[in-house]
Amino acid sequence: MAQNMNTDIPLKVLIAGGGISGLTAAVGLRQQGHDVTIFERTELAKEFGAAIHIGSNGHGILKQLGIFPEELGANQFERLAEYDAQGELKLVSDLLSLDIWPNKWVGCHRVALHEKLKEKATTPDEPGIPVAVKTSSVVVDVDPESATVVLEDGSKYTGDIVLGADGVSSNTRKIVVGPGIKPHSSGKSMFRFMISRDVIQKNPRIAHFAQYNGCMSSWHGENCRLVMYPCVNNTLMNFGAIHPSYMSPAKGEDWDQEATKEKLLEVFGAFGPQVKEMLELADSTTLKVWSLLDMDRIPHWYKGRVALMGDAAHPFMPSCVAMEDAASIVALLPRGTSKDDIPDRLALYQSIRDERAHRIQAATRKSGQDLSEEEKRQFDWRKSFQYNFDHDELQNSTKVLQEHLRHLNSPKI
């Protein structure tokens, strides 16, 4: 294997996609001393105004990069509350008493996290080469052998490695695994919107739904489910209203399709009056709907010097798994890595990520199913959350990765 004896030579990394996975990789690779360029299809003026929950695994990765979600207004989840469709409380579970995660599980506003990642990547005030971000730049083709990307306008850029973080509609995935594997509807769609917690608390009929800090609440109907959790220091409530796709107008893969409050209330018409009264408060300017997509397991994650990350590799799972992908890539490409070593490093990346990512994907599918009353009684939410955010498993994967790296970096005779 070729060895790069000059550790001052950075890799030229090209990333298709400026979402959370692409930016997380960009920040880490910049900190490793590499020269990174992101090609983002949008103008990157504003991320979608919704929240995400960050598990212990993702929280730990962000802290390693010098990003602290609490400073962005993220709040710790303290309890879970489950209601039936009529608004009757069925279960309250204390999360603070659990000692299963080394880092806090938090709710964070997506825009705040995305902006912080962009700032960390591009600021001249941090060590390393500032990441170049080229907006309105759609990657339409990639040469895996030369690590060359072709943009929609015909321009070409060549690097040492290409990372495909271009989401569910990924063009880089077509290069790596062919056009046959592509996202399909899971049969479910979701309305997303925000409501000020203060507005809910001012209504005495529904104030109890938002009485606790750090509470993730859910309302379960026969085939519809409403999930609510806080962000921005417990001041803003994020809602996900999951329902069968045939009941709403979401079409295709776009995540920002317009929706109306009338349609939201129609779809959740069987829910109780208090629940519907809360839904009436939905901020129409943030109300969107999209299909929840799934995809068959990809046979491989890389080809030549091109690798897939995040939703390009595995849609329909928590965002923290995309952060794990990024962290693995960063760990595999320390300063001084030779470009000739990249295919071997990507083979190791695949071996580290494939099984874990797709086991979590399978668990996510199961958690999204409509359960019978008996299945609900038997469902162990503690085991489910621990499995999805399993820090020990991630740590074990990291140890294996580090052992392989020591072998790859050892002197060759």
N, C-alpha and C positions, 0 to 999 in steps of 0.2 A: 504494500500500500504506500502511495506517495505521502511524504511528510513535508509539511511546510515549515522550514527551519526559521523563517523570518516571521516572528510573532507580531511584527508591526503592520503586517498587511491585512486590512479588513476584508471581509467578504462583501460583495455587492449584492444586496438582497432586494428582490422585487416582490412586492406584496399586492395581490389583486384583492381589493376590498379594504375599506377603512372603518369597519364596524368594530365591535368590542374585541373579537378574536384577532383581527388584523392589527389593531392598535396595541393590544397587549403584547403581541409578538414584536411589534416595532419598538416599543419602549425597552423591552428586555434585550433585544438585539443591539439597539443603540448603546445600552449600558455595557454590553459585551465589546463594544468598540467597532461595530460594523457600520457600513454605509447603506442606509435603508431608504427605499422609495416606495410610497404607497400610490396605487392607482385606484381612485374611487369613482364609481359611476355617477354619483350624485354631485351636487355642489357642496355637500357637507355643511350646509348653512345651519341645519338644525336637525338633531336626532328626534325620533318620535317621542312625544311627551307622555311617557308612561314610566312605571317603576319596574325594577327587577329585584328578585331576592338573591342574595349572595350567600352561599353556604360557607361552611368552615374552610372547604378546599379553596374556593375562589378568594375568600377573604385573606387567607394566608399568602396566596400568590401575589395579590395586590400589595400587601404590606412589604413583601420582598422587593417589590418594584418602587417602594417609597410612596405608595398611594394608600391613604387611610380613609376608608369609607365614612367613618364617624365624622371626619372633618368636612364631608360633603353633605352632611345632614342625614346620613343613614342611621336608622334606629334598630336596636336589637329586638328580635322576636322573643317575647316573654311568655306567650300562651297561645293556644289554639282554641277556637270556639266553633262548635258545629251546631247548626240549626236545621230544622226541616224546612220545607218550602213555605210553610205558613208562618215561619218566624219563631217557632218554639225552640228554645235552647235545649239541646240534647246532650251536649258534652263540653266540658271545659278541661283542658289539659295544661298543666304547668310545665313550661320548657326550662325555666331557670333552675329547676331541681335536677335536671338531667346533666350528667357529666360525661358526655360522649364526644364533644368536639373541642379541640384546642383553641379554635377561633370562633368568634361570635357569628351567629346566623343573623343577617341584617336585611332590611328592606332599603333600597337605595333608588333615588330618582335616576332613570336611565340617562337623561340629558346631563346631569351633574357628573356622572361617572364617565360618560363619553367625552365631555369637555375636558375633564382632568386628564384623561389618557392622551387626548390631542395635545394638550399643553405640555405634558411630560415628554411627549415624543418630539415636539417641534421647537420648544423653547431653546434659545441660545445660551440660557443660563445654567443648563445641566451639562455634566460631562458627556463626552462623545460627540459624534457628528449629528447635528439636528436632522430629523427625518424630513425628507422632501415629500409633500403631499400634493399630488396632481389630481385635481377634481375634474368632474365631467369627463372622465377618462375611462371608457369601457374597454376592458381586456376581452378581445374576441378570439384570440388564438395564442397558443404558446408552443414553442419548440422545446420539448423536454431535454434534448441533448445539448443545445446551445444556451438554454435558459433565456430565451428571447421571447418577449411578449409583443403582441401586435395589438394596437388600439383600434377602435372603431374608425378613426380618421386616417388609418393607414400607417401611422408612425410606429417605429419599432424601438425597443429598448432591450439591451442585453445585459445580464448580470451573471452571478455565479449560482444563484438558486432562486426559484420562484415559489412563493407560497400562495396557494389558492384559498383565500378567505372571503370569497365573493358570494357567500350566502346560498340560499336554497336554489336560486336560479343560476348557479355557478356555471360559467363557461369553462373554467379550468377543469372542472370535474369531467366534462366531455373529453378532454384531452387525456386525462389519467385513466378513466375507466370506460370511455366510449359513451355514445349517446343513449344507450339502452337503459341505463339506470338513471331515473329522474324522479323527482318528488311526485307524490300523488296525494289525493285528499285522504285524511284519516277518518272522514265521515263527520268530523266535528268542526265547528267554526267558533269564533270568539269575538264578542264586543269588548273593546277596551275603552275605558274612560276614567276621569278623575273627579272626585268630589272633595271639597274642603271639609275637613273633620269638624271644624267650627260650625259649618252650616248644618251638619247632621246633629250635632249636640244641641243646637238651638231649638230643634223640633222635639218637644217632650215625648211624642209618640214613638220616636225612633232613636232617641239619644242613647238608649242602652246598647245599641249596636256598636257604638264608638266610644264606650265609656273607659276602656282599658288602653293604656299605652302598649305598643308593640304586640298587638293581637292580630293574628291571621284568622279571619272568620270565613265560614263557608255555609251556604244555604243549598240544600240538596232536594231537587225535585225528581220526578220520574225519569226524565231524560235531559234535564237542564241543571246546570250548577252555577252558582254565583260565588266568586271568591273575592274577598276584600282584605287589603292589608295596608298599613301606613308607611309613609316615607317622609322625607323633609322634616326630620325632628318631630314626627308624629302629628304633623299639621295637615297633611294631604293624604287622602285615601285613594288607593289604586284599586280598580275593579277589573276583573276578568269574568265575563258572562258567557259561559260555555254552553253550546247547544248544537243539535243536529244541523248539519250544513244546509239541508233542504229548507230550513225555516228562515234563512236570512239570505241577503243578496250577494254575499262574498263569492267572488269568482277568481280563479287563477291563483297566482303566487304573490300578488301584491299585498303588503302588510298594512297599507294606509288607505284602504278603500273607505269611502264615505259611508256613513250610516245615519239613520235618523232615530230620534228618541221614540217616535211612534212605533217603529219596527222593534226596537228594544222592548218596549212595553207589551207589544203584541206577542213576541216570542216568550216572554216571561209572564204572560197573562194568567197562568194557573197558580202563580205564587200569591202569598197572602197580602192583605192590604198594606201592612207596615213595610214589607219588603218592596212592594211596588211604589209606595210613597217615597222610599229612599231612592229608588231608581229614577223617579221623577226629577230628582235633584242633579242628575247627570249633566255635566258640562258639555253642551252640544258641540263646542269648538274642539273638544278633545275626543269626541266619540268616533271611533273607527271600528271596522269589522274586517276580519280576514279568516281564511281557511287555515286550520291547523294541518300542516302537511306532514307526511311520513315518507319514508323511502326505504327500499330494500338495502340490506347490508352490502356495502361496496366490497369487491374482492381484494382490492389493494388501495393503499392510501397515497402511493407515490408512483412516479414514472420518471426515470432518469433523474433530473434535478428539479422536479416539480412535485410538491406535496400539498395535500388538501388539509384544511383545518375548519373547525367549527361547523356551521350548517352546511357548508359545501361537502363535508364528509358524513355528517350525521344530523339531519334535522330532527326536530321534535324531542328536544331534551333541554335540561337546564343550561343557562348561559355559562355557568361555572365549568362545564365540561369543555367548552371552547377555550376558556382560560387555561385549563390543564393542557390542552393541545399546544397552546402558545408557549407555556412554561417548558414543556418537553422539548420543543424546537429550540428554545433559547439555551437550555442546558446542553443540548447536543451540539451546539455550534459556538463553542468558546472562541475568543480571539486567538488566532493562530491556526484555526482549522483550514486545511487545504481544500480548495474546490474539488480536487480529485477524490477527496474522502466523502463528499456529500452523498452520493448514492448509498454508501454503507451506513452513514448516519441516518438517512431516511428509512432504510430497512429496519434499523433499530427503533426509530420513531414509530413505525407501524407496529412492530412487535410489542412495544410498550403500551400503545394507545388502543389498539383494535378491540381486544377482549373487554377491557373495562368500559370503554365508551359504548359498546353495543349491549353490554349487560345493563347499563344504566338506561339506554334507549328502550330496552324491553321492559324494564321496571316502570319507566315513564308511560309507556303504552298501557300497561296494566292499571296504573293509577288514574289514567284518563277514562277508563271504562265505566259504564253505568253499572253499579253494583246492586245486587238484591239486598233486602234487609238482612238476610242471614250472612251474606258476604261482608256487609258493612260491620256486623257484629264481630266477625272473625278477623277483620283487617287490622293488622298491627302497624299503626302509623309510626311508632317509634322505630321499628325495624326498617320501615320504608325510608324514613328520613335519614337514618343512620347509613343505610345502604347507598342512597344517592349522594350523600355528602361524606362518604367514608374516608376519613383522613388517614386511617391506618393503612388501608389498601393503597391509597395514593403514595404514602410514605414508602411502602414496600416497593411499589413501582419505581419510585425515585432511587431507592437503593440499588435495584437491579440496573437501572439506567447508569448510575454512577460506576458500578462495577464494570459494565461494558465500556464505558468511556475510559476508565483506567487501562483497560486492555487495548482499546483503539489507539490511545495516546502513548502507549509504552514503546520504547525503541525497537525497531525491527532490524533483524539480522539479515 
